[in-house]
Amino acid sequence: MLTSLLCVILLLNLIQICSTGIGCFGCKPVKSRSQKTLPGPMKKMIEFDENDIEQNGDPITFACIHKPGQTEFTMAMSNNAAEMSTLIQALGHNKRGLSIFFTGIGAILMEKNATQLDGKGWYESSDTNICYVGYQYMKSKTVAIKKLLHLRSMIKDKRPHFVAKETCDFFMKVRIMCMESGHNCLDDISNMVVVGYSLGAHIGAFFVRCLFQRTGQRIGKLIGLDPAACTQFMDKSKYIQSGDAFNVQTIHTSSTSGTNERLADSNIEVNHNCPLWDLENTHRLAKFMHIIVSARKAVMIAVAKGHGRVINLQDTEVHDIHVAADECVIGVYNQDVPSESQPRKKYEISLRWDCKSAEGIQLKTVSK
């Protein structure tokens, strides 16, 4: 009986792998333990070969928020010149920076859905435009056992490289438009934030390596939300890792769908109350944490050893948050500058939630 149960869990794990899927706080500043502007000598950036792409495949989807009160994504398909031109002009003329989110393998972006509301909260709480990048197959939905098959197919055909290059092309056009408009919003990308969920975490790493080769600059923050376990198809040397940005942070919520590698500057282990067999939701928890943190609903602070802290910004007037030397602010508003002498540091935080949604995460510190 036990053997059968373990086999079922293993099969579910294979099916769910790579599934779909803050530092200074403005008026609520965080005083971090490190306030240096940039670190010393950085690890050599991994080369991104733009010519090493064997297929173009299905186009990718860009879904962006670029103005206050926007109730729908501005959408563009990478193979639609008119849509792309309209989107690039909208992003290049409004003086804001640009943050990019790479979705999970089967996420479908639409003009108006839950992801749009998530992005709206992030946009309103930051000083950048927000763009989501979707790369699902158009003719076959990534569901059930197809998730594993599509993952293998995508990596074999180097679709992650294609997605990274297409996004790199898109970003450079927005950057040129911004600079031609007389703005400096994307001239220096050292403050840029890139986030990726599941397989999207590794694609985010490919993208910033491409950017480095185009501009000679590293972005400020690269955040991996439970980076996918893909070593059966992808060499782990290509995984998201320290050196891809000035600050690389990974948030680990699943020991099955997510990788067991800890290669970032800051590696956050999330302890939670969800059962091991609930593979999809434990994987998605990292994405839910991003939704809460990016909208400034809460500050989540992990610690080298212990339960960490959660500060609910909706219920409490917070003016000043101090971060201790053994703590790390989770998410897009973290302003730590990692030290070369202490790479790949590990932190942990404990959360209680309903194992279903972002709203189900209890925004309070777990005491025991």
N, C-alpha and C positions, 0 to 999 in steps of 0.2 A: 504493500500500500504506500509506504513512504517513498520507495523507489519510483513508483508511478507518479507521485506528486512532484518529485524533483524533476522528472522528465518533462512534465507539463510546464513547470516553471521555466525550464531551460528553453522549451519551444516558444513560449510566450516571449521570452527575452529576445530570441532571434527575430520574432515578428515585430517587436516594438523598437528595435535598435534604430536610432536616427529618426524617430517619429516626429510628426509635426509638432509641430509645436503650436551718504552718497558721498579732509575735504571741506568744501564750502557750500553753505546752503542759503546764499543770498541774505535775507533778513534773519535767517536762522543759521549763522555760521558755525562751522565745525573747526576747532583748532586741532589740527593734526600734529603728530609728533615730528613730521618732517616738512619744512617749508622751503627747501631749496627749489629753485626754478627748474633746473635740469640736472640729471645725474652726470657722473663722470663718463669715462669711456664705456660704450655700450657693446654688448655682444654683437658679433657680425650678423647682419641680416641674411636670412636664407634667400637664395636666388629664386626668382620667379621667372620662368621661361615663357614669355608670351607667345612664342612660336610653337610650343609643345602642346598643341591642342588638336586632337584628332577629329573632332566633329563640332559643328555649330549647334545642331540639335534644335529643340524647341526654344523659342524666345523666352526671355525672362521678363518678370513684371516689376515695375517700380510703382510704389504707392506712397504718396508724400503729403505732408501737411506743411503749409508754408505761409498761412495767414491766420490772424485771430478769428475766432468764431467759425472756422471752417467745419462744416458738418459732414463732408464727404472727402475721401481721399481724392487727390488729383492723380489719375492713373495714366500709365504709359507702358506699352509693350516695346521691348527693345528693337523689334523689327518694323515699328511704325514710325516713320520719320516725322510725320506731322505731330503725333502725340509727344514724341521725345522732344521736339523743338519747343512746343508749348510749355512742357514741364521744365526744361532747362532754363527758359527765359523767366518763368515764375520764380525759380530758385535763385537765379543769378542776379535778379534786380532788387531783392528786398533786404539787403544789407545784413542778413543773419548768416551764421555758420551753418554747418550741415552735419547731422548725426545719422548714421546708417545702421539698420538692423537687418541681419540676414536670418530669415525664418528657418524652421525645420523643413525636412525633406518634402513633406506633402502638404504644407500650408497653402491654402488658396486665398489670395488677396482679392477683396471686393471693395467697391467704392464706399460702402457703408456696412460695417459689421463690428464685432467686438474689438478687433485689432485696431480699427479706426479710432474708437473711443480710448483705447490704451495709448495710442500715439498722440491723441489730442491732449491727454493729461501730461505727457512728457513734453510736448511742445510748449504748453502754457507754463510749465515749471522751469523751463530752460531758456537759453538765448539762441537756440538753433532751430533750423528747419529739421524735420524728421522724415526720413525715407525708409520704407521697408522694401526688401528685395525678396521676391518669390521666384522659385526656379523649378516648380513641379512639372512633371510631364503633362502635356496638354490632352493627350488622347487616352490616357490611362490613369485613373485616380490611384494615389498611393495609399492603399488601405490593406489591412490584414497582412497576409503573407507577402503581398506585393511590396511591402516596405523593404524587406530584405533583398528581394530581387531588384528593385529599383535602386537601392543603395549600391549594390554590386555593379549594376549597369552604369550608374552615374560615374562611379569612381573609375571603372574600366575605360569609359569613353572620355574621361577627364572633364566631365561637366562642371565640377567645382572650379577648375581652372577657367573654363569658359565663362562661368558666372562672375568670377573675380575680374577677369579682363573686361567683360562688358560693363561691369560696375565701375571699373577704373576709367574706362573711356567716358562714361557718363559723368563721373565726378570731375574729370579734367575739363570737360566742356562747360560744366557749371562754374568751375573755377575761372576759366577764361572769360566767361560772360560777366562774372562778378567783378573781375579786375578791369575789364573794358568799360564797366559802368562807373568806374572811379571809386569802387569800394575795396577794402582790404580784408573782407570777411574770410576769404579762403586762401590768401597769399601764404600765410603761416599756418600749417596744419598741426602744429605741436599741441594745440588745444582740442583737436578733433576727437570725437568718441565714436567707436565702432563696437557694436554688440552683435553676437551671433548665438543662436540657440541650436543645440544638438549638432547636426552636420554643419549648420550655419556658423558655428564657432570656428571650425577649421576653414571654411570658405572665407570668413572674416580675416583670418590670418593670411590666406592667399592674397586677398584684396590689398591689405596694407603692405605686403611685400611688393606687389605691383606698383602701388603708390610710391614706395621708396625708390624704386627703379626709375620712375617717371620724374620725380621731384627732388630726390636726394634728401627727403625729410621723413622722419618718423612721426606718426600720429601720437597724440597724448595718451589715450587710453583705449585698450582693446579688452573687451570683457566677454568671456565665454560662459554661457549659461548651460551647465551640465554638458560639456563637449561630448560628442558621440563616441562610443566605443567602435572603432572601425579598423582595428589592426589586422583583421582577417582580409581586408581589401586595400588598406592604405598603410604605408610605412609610418610608424609613429614619429620619425624624424621630421615629418611634414605637419605634424599636429600644431595647434596653437601653443605658443611657448614664449618664455622670457626672451626679450630682444625684439619681438615683433612690434612693440611700441615702447614708449618711455615707461608705461605702467601696464602690465598685463595681469589681469585678475581672472581666475576661473572659479565658478560656484558649482559645487558638486552635491547633487541631491539623490542620485541613483547609483547604486553599485553594480547595476546590470546594464541598463541602456546607456549610461554614461561611462566614460573611460575611467580606468583606475590609475592612469598616469597623472602625475602632479608636476607639470612643467612650467607653470606660470611664476611670476614674481610673488603673487599672493594667491594661495590655494585655499578656498573656503569650504570646509566640510560642514554640511547642514544636517543636524540630527533632528529627526521628526518622528511623528507617531504613526505614520502610514505603514501598512503591512508591506512586506517585501514583495509579495506577489502582485501588488498594484503597480505594475511596471510603468504604464503610461503616465499616471498621475504623479508618481514620485519623480519621473523625468521632467514633467511640466512644472514642478514646484519652483525650479530655478527661474523659469520665465515669469511665473506669478510674482516672485520676489522682485524681479525687475520692474514689473508694472507698478507695484506699490512704491518702490524707491524712486523711480524716475518721475512719478507724479508728486513726489514729496509728501506722500501720506504718512510716511514713517522713515526714521533713520534706523538702519540695522547695522550693528557693530559687532563683528566677530572678535574673538580673543584667542590667544595662543593656547590656552587651556581653560575650559569652563563652558558656561552656557551662553556667553555673550550678552548683548543688550539690544532691546527694541524700544525705540522712543516714538510714541504715537504723536505725530504732529497735528493731527486733527482735533485732539482733545486737550492738548497741552500747549501753552504759550512758551515756546522755547527760544531763548535769545542767544545762548552760548552753549556749545557742546564741546567738551574736552575729550580728546582721544588719547589714551595712555600709550606708552611705548610698546605694550604687548597686544594692542588692539588694532583692528583694521576696519575702516568704513566700507561697507559692501555697496557696490554698484557704481553708477555713472557719475556720481558727485564726489567720489574719492579723489583726494589730491596728494596722496602719498607719492614720494619719489623713491622707488626701491633702491636699495644699496647693493652694489656688486658683491660686497663682502657677505651678504646674507640673502642669497638667491633662493627661490622656491620655498618661501616660508609658508607654514601651514597654520590655519586658524580654524576655529569652530564656532558654531552658533546653534542653539536649540530653538525649534519652533513648534507650536501647536497649531493644527489646522484641520479642516474638514475633509482633506484629501480630494477636493473637487475644484476649488476656484481660488482666485486671488482674494476675493472678499472673505473667504473662509479662514484666512490666516489670522490668528489672534495677534493683534498688535500690542503685545506686552511681553516683558522679559519672563522667560521660563526659569523659575527659581530652583526647581529640582526635577 
